[in-house]
Amino acid sequence: MAKAKSDSNMMGAVAYVFGWLTGIILFVVKKDDPFVKFHAVQSIIVFGGFTVLTMVLTMTIVGILLLPIIGVASFVLWLLLMWKAYQGEKYKLPMVGNWAEKYAK
């Protein structure tokens, strides 16, 4: 029988489900769980950044052409980060992971 995942692992994965929105919610609600808080902050930074980048890119023709590439990259990253959190791994993205660690304390 497979071992059940912990609540922290599940909530860490949920931090990415609706990007920065679930990140903000879990950052506030799960403030006593460092693992969840780390993933919540990383979600806020990464997917908040993708949201801003998408808004900026839609203002130019070249940017609009890049949107499908950005969309695929963010989707793959979204799946990877949810999977890593669900597995109980504190997967740190370059630079962003260090910021997340700093603000998750």
C-alpha positions as CSV (number, residue, x, y, z in Angstrom):
1,M,0.0,0.0,0.0
2,A,1.4,3.4,-0.9
3,K,2.2,5.9,1.8
4,A,-0.1,8.8,2.1
5,K,1.5,12.2,1.4
6,S,1.6,14.7,4.3
7,D,-0.7,17.7,4.6
8,S,2.3,19.9,4.1
9,N,3.2,18.2,0.9
10,M,-0.3,18.5,-0.4
11,M,-0.6,22.2,0.6
12,G,2.8,22.9,-0.9
13,A,1.5,21.6,-4.2
14,V,-1.8,23.5,-3.8
15,A,0.3,26.7,-3.5
16,Y,0.9,26.5,-7.2
17,V,-2.6,25.5,-8.4
18,F,-3.9,28.9,-9.2
19,G,-0.5,30.6,-9.3
20,W,0.1,33.7,-7.2
21,L,-3.5,33.7,-6.0
22,T,-3.2,30.3,-4.1
23,G,0.3,31.4,-3.1
24,I,-1.1,34.5,-1.3
25,I,-3.9,32.5,0.3
26,L,-1.6,29.8,1.7
27,F,1.0,32.3,2.7
28,V,-1.6,33.9,5.0
29,V,-3.4,30.7,6.1
30,K,-0.4,28.3,6.6
31,K,2.0,30.8,8.2
32,D,3.2,28.3,10.8
33,D,4.3,25.7,8.2
34,P,7.7,26.7,6.7
35,F,7.5,24.1,3.9
36,V,4.1,25.4,2.7
37,K,5.2,29.0,3.2
38,F,8.3,28.5,1.1
39,H,6.2,27.1,-1.8
40,A,3.6,29.8,-1.4
41,V,6.2,32.6,-1.7
42,Q,7.9,30.9,-4.6
43,S,4.5,30.6,-6.3
44,I,3.8,34.3,-5.7
45,I,7.1,35.4,-7.1
46,V,7.2,33.1,-10.1
47,F,3.6,33.2,-11.3
48,G,3.2,36.9,-10.3
49,G,6.2,37.5,-12.5
50,F,4.7,35.5,-15.4
51,T,1.5,37.5,-15.0
52,V,3.3,40.8,-15.2
53,L,5.5,39.6,-18.1
54,T,2.4,38.5,-20.0
55,M,0.7,41.9,-19.5
56,V,3.8,43.7,-20.8
57,L,4.3,41.4,-23.8
58,T,0.7,41.9,-24.9
59,M,1.6,45.5,-25.6
60,T,3.8,44.7,-28.6
61,I,3.6,42.6,-31.8
62,V,6.8,40.8,-31.0
63,G,5.6,40.2,-27.4
64,I,2.4,38.7,-28.7
65,L,4.5,36.3,-30.8
66,L,6.4,35.2,-27.7
67,L,3.3,34.5,-25.6
68,P,2.9,30.9,-26.7
69,I,6.5,30.1,-25.8
70,I,6.1,31.8,-22.4
71,G,2.8,30.0,-21.9
72,V,4.3,26.6,-22.5
73,A,7.3,27.4,-20.3
74,S,5.1,28.5,-17.5
75,F,2.8,25.4,-17.8
76,V,5.8,23.0,-17.7
77,L,7.2,24.9,-14.7
78,W,3.8,24.9,-13.0
79,L,3.6,21.1,-13.3
80,L,7.2,20.6,-12.2
81,L,6.8,22.8,-9.1
82,M,3.5,21.1,-8.0
83,W,5.1,17.7,-8.5
84,K,8.2,18.6,-6.5
85,A,6.2,20.1,-3.6
86,Y,3.8,17.1,-3.6
87,Q,6.9,14.8,-3.3
88,G,8.0,16.8,-0.3
89,E,10.9,18.4,-2.0
90,K,11.8,22.0,-1.3
91,Y,12.8,22.6,-4.9
92,K,14.5,26.0,-5.2
93,L,14.4,27.8,-8.5
94,P,17.6,29.9,-9.3
95,M,17.4,33.3,-7.5
96,V,13.6,32.9,-6.9
97,G,14.2,30.0,-4.5
98,N,16.6,32.1,-2.4
99,W,14.0,35.0,-2.2
100,A,11.3,32.5,-1.2
101,E,13.5,31.1,1.5
102,K,14.2,34.6,2.8
103,Y,10.5,35.7,2.9
104,A,9.2,32.3,4.1
105,K,11.0,32.6,7.5
